[in-house]
Each structure stands twice: as structure tokens, then as C-alpha cells.
């Protein structure tokens, strides 16, 4: 029997206190919707920059892309203030197909 691992988030403020880092562990899909929104909406302030650490992200679907757009709308920042870091190649490919490099800084 195969056990499905659930996705989760790791949330930290960036050391200078002006940014928020949200780490995605597992698939970035609808399962994370509420938790992802709460990660930035429940903060005591809006930050100057947001970084999504994709190091442990195993995949992203249209719901994950939509959540990134929700973060963009919420923050009202341009691509310089919104970073998707350490994207695995398959995740980067999906982001590229969706032209997200125009909306986010991707590394």
C-alpha cells in the first residue's frame, strides 16, 4: 500500500524583518490553498518582499499557480518584490509555460 505524503508550508520572516519566506514542501496544489493564504494574510504587517522557497516542491498545478497570483494581488508588488527561489526543473518548466517569469523573479 502506498502512503501519500501531505504537502506543507514552512513560514519564516527574512532576517531584516522586511520580507516573508514561505517554503513549499511537496506538491503545490489545492490542498495548500487555505494554509498558503493564511501564511501571508495572517501576518501582522505587509512585507516589502515575499520569497517562495521551492527547494522541496515536488510539483505545481494550476491551483498552485493561482495561489501565487493571489499572493501577487495581495502584496501589490512587482516581480522585484516577489521571488520564487530554488525551483526544481519540472516546476520551473511549468512556471515558464505560464510566463510567470514576467510576474516573479525566478531562480
N, C-alpha and C positions, 0 to 999 in steps of 0.2 A: 504494500500500500504506500502510495506517495503522499507525503505531507506537504501542503502548500505553506510556504513561509509568508507571513503577512508583511506588507510594506510599513515603514515607519519614518518618522521625521526626527532629526536632531536639530535643535534650535539654540543658537548662541549669538550674543551680541559681538560685534567686531571690536577688537581691543581698544580702539579710540572712542567707543561709545556712540559713533555716528552711523554705524551700519548694523545690519542684521544678517546673519548667516543661517540658512536653512539647509540642512543636509538631507538628501533623499536616500533612503536605504530600501532597495527592492524596486519593484515596478512603480512608476509614477502614473497612477491611473485613478479612476473614480473612487477607489477605496480610500484614498488620502484626501478627498475633497474637503471635508469638514475640518480635519486636523490641520491641513495646509492653510486654509483661510484663517483659522484661529491663531496660527503661528505668527501671522503678521497683524491681523486685525485686533488681537487682544493685547498688543504691546502698549505700554504707557505713552508712547510717542510714535510719530512717523520718522523714519530714518532718512538720511541723506543718500544712502545706498543700500541695496539689497543684493546678496550673493546667494545663489543656489548651488550648493556643492553636490555635484552629480557623480562623485567618485564611486559610490556604491549603488548607483542607479542601474538596474538591470534592464530597463526598457521604459519607453514613454509612449502613450497613446494619445488620441485626440482629447481625452479628458485632461491629461497632464498638460498638453499644450494650452488648453482653455484655462487651466488654473494659472499658468504663467501669465496669460493675458489679463486675468483678474488681478494679479499682483501688480502688473504694469499700470492698469487703470487706477487701482487703489493708490499706488505710490506717486503717480503723476510724474514719473521720472523718464528721462530719455535713456538711450542704450548705455551711456556712460555710467549711469547710476544703477544699472541692472545687469548683473554678471551671472553667467552660467559657467561654473568652473569645473575643470577635470571631467569633461564629458567623455564617456566611452564612445568608441567609433560608431556603434549602431545608434546610439542616442543622438550623436552629432549629425548622423545622416538624416534622421527624421527631422531634426531642427533645421537642417539645410533645405530639405524638401519643402518645408513650411515657410522658408525665407525668414526665420527668426533671427538671423544674423543682422537684419536691418533694425530689429527691435531691442536686442540684447547683445552685450559683449559676450562672446562665447570663446572659452579656452579649453 
